[in-house]
Amino acid sequence: MPLRFKMTCLARPAMSTLAASMMATLGVISAAAPTLAKAEPAAGNNDAQVLSQAAEAAQRQLNQTFTNLAFEDFGPAPIKGTIYQAFAGGRVIYYAPASGHIVFGTVYDKNGLNVTALTQQASATRRMKLIDPAKALAIGPEGAPTVIEFTDPDCPYCRALDRFWAAKAAEGKPVRRLIYFVSKIHPQSAAKAEHILCSTDQAAAFHAIYAGADPQTLLTCEEGKARVAEDAALVEAMGIGGTPTLIAGGKLISGFRQAELEAFLDGKQAGHSADSGSGDNAAR
């Protein structure tokens, strides 16, 4: 199965968790035992023979189950006992308490189904009730397909996403974006989010900041500060650890994943009649 890289900005605590998890994962890979051919047990060692036979059976099953993949250096991993799953920074991690390993990765079943993504989706669905659309910064015409977007003004992938939406709108495929700000990843994120929310034309200020504008003086106001705090509380409750994070068509999308967004638009656009005359709107 091909590897896909996500275009995502990660919060510092989530990055630490991610780094530790990746190190553990790499440790699992680097500590794998040598190939079975090099690890033949000594004659008369019944325990080793049984272990070797079990490993050979497991290797055969692996090759027969995932016929589209080629495996090398098959051998025991250091992970022992039952593996549990948990969420960290909005991502699924796997923990083996018997050996003390934590694994960051994606689990597929024998049919190629991404069960990690299903777990994330189920969790996102449960947490959807925490979102109040009336408290979002709404950008885009009413009646267009709606996406929920957790974004950071200083995240380069969030800025690329803003350009993507603008390009889609120019093609006649606008969306209505319900914006919530993630303000703990970059040092100026909260101030820039407050500037946007304190502006007379919030949509214009949003697009300007995301296009790279760097005002010498950022606007401040009590309402904007309170709204940034509300968004931060929602982000924490939702377990959002990276930006952009979107919910489109009820599906959680972590990072700027253009192919998935294109598929969402292609599937939704025919069923919506966008009001092209309504322009950008900002409402709470």
PyMOL commands that set and color helices and strands:
alter all, ss='L'
color gray80, all
select helices_A, chain A and resi 12-30+36-38+46-65+115-130+133-135+156-170+189-198+202-210+222-238+258-271
alter helices_A, ss='H'
color red, helices_A
select strands_A, chain A and resi 9-10+84-88+91-96+101-104+137-139+146-151+176-181+242-243+245-248+251-254
alter strands_A, ss='S'
color yellow, strands_A
deselect
rebuild
show_as cartoon
